[in-house]
Amino acid sequence: MKKFAIICIFLSVVLSSCKYEEGPFISVREAEARMVGVWELGKVYKNGIEQTETVTGLSANRPGSYYTFYYEGMLSVTAIVNGNIRESNQGFWNFQNNEKEIKVEFQLPGEDYLYEAEIKRLTMSELRYEYTDSDGNLWRFEMYTRSHY
């Protein structure tokens, strides 16, 4: 009976630690430690259709853009548009809803970004999240790590 109780407690702890729909099932690192670093935007989907650099229209939503998440909620974004580098001014991020969502806010020249996204996967090497923009479009980002601090 004692073993059964211990197994039940263990399973409840393990199952409650699975925060993200696409994993990981369990992680020894805190969400913030996994989030902080430089991420390259690898794949972008708008309403389920993969976007290319020329299709998205929004600079920061182009594959190849870099998102740098810093401790204490600072964020910078670098996008390359027609061979020109565009960098963000004063960006911010923070977790929402028990670290299941992320709020992102930054500006690129002529473009303002503010959204809350549902995190689908967060590991040391992969970050996937989805958000709906003000026009009702569902965006899905798949990012891959360049480095962690």
N, C-alpha and C positions, 0 to 999 in steps of 0.2 A: 504494500500500500504506500509506503514511504517513497519507493522508487517511482511509482506512478505519479505521485504529487510532484516530485522533482522533475520528471519528464514533462508534465503539463506546464509547469512554471517555465522551464527552458523553452518549450515550443511557443508559449505566449510571448516571451521576450524576443525570440528569433523572428516570429511572424510579424510582430509589431514593428520591427526595425526595417522591414521592407517598405520603403516609402514610395518608390517610383514604379510606375507601370511596367517599364522595360528594364528594370533592374538598377543596381545590382540587388540580389536577394539579401545579401548581408555585406556590410563594410565595416572595417575597423577604424577608418578615418572619418572624421566629422565632415558634414556636408560643406562647411565653409572651406576646409582644407582641400577638398576636392574641387571646389569652384574657383578658388583663387589661382590665377595664372593667365597665360596667353593662350587663347583659343582661336583656331582658324575655322572660319565658316566653310565647311566642305560641301554640303548639299543643302539646298533651299527648296521647299515645296510651298506653292501657293494654291490653296484649294485642291491639294492632292496632285498637282502637276509640278514636276521638277522644273525649276527655273534656272536659266543661264544668266551669265553676266549682262547680256543685252536685253533680257526680257523683264527683269524685276522692276526697273524704273527707280527704285529706292536704293541709294548708294550703299547704305549699311546692310541691305538685304542681299547683296551680291556675293556669290561664292568667291572665296579668296579674301574677304574682309577679315580683319583681326579684331577680336574683342579681348581686352585685358581687364580682368576682374582683380581688384586689389582688396586687401583686408580693409576693414572699416568702411566698406561700401562705396569706394571710389571705382570708377569705370572709365576706360578710354576705348574709342573705336577708331580704327584706321581702315579706310576704304580706298580702292584704286578705281578711278573712273576715267576712261579714255586716256590711260597712261598718267593721270594726275593723282597725287596722293591727297586725300581729304581726311583730316583728323578732327575728332570731336572736341568740343569744349565742355568742361565740367560735367562729366557723366557720373551717375549714381546707380547703385543696385542694392537691393536687400531682399532677404527671404521673406515670404509671406506664408500663411497657412501651414505652420509647423514644418517649414522648409520644403513644402511640396510645390510651391510656386515661387517665382522670382519677379520682382518689380524692377523694370529697367527704364532709365531716363537719361537721355543725352541729346546733343545737337551736333549736326554736321552743318557746314555752311548752307543756309537756305532750307534745311530740313530739321524738323523736331521729331523726336521719338520718345514716346511714353507708352508703356504697355505693361500688363501683368501676364506672365506666361506660366503655363503648367509644365513643370519639369517632368519629362518622360524617362530620362536616364541621366545619371550623374555618376561617373567613375573618374578615376585619375586620368583617363585618356579619352573619354567620350562624354559629350554633353548634348542632350537632345531636349528641345522644348518647343511648345506650341503656344501661339497667341492669336487672338482675333483682333484685326485692326478696326478702325472706326468705320470702315466701309463694309464690314462684315466678312472680310476675307480671312481665311484660316492660314496662318503661316506656320511652317514647321522648319526649324533649324537643326541641322546636325553638325556639330562642331567637334574638332579633333585638337588635342592639346599640342602646343608648341613648347611649353615649359610650365613649371609650377615653382612658386617661390618657397 
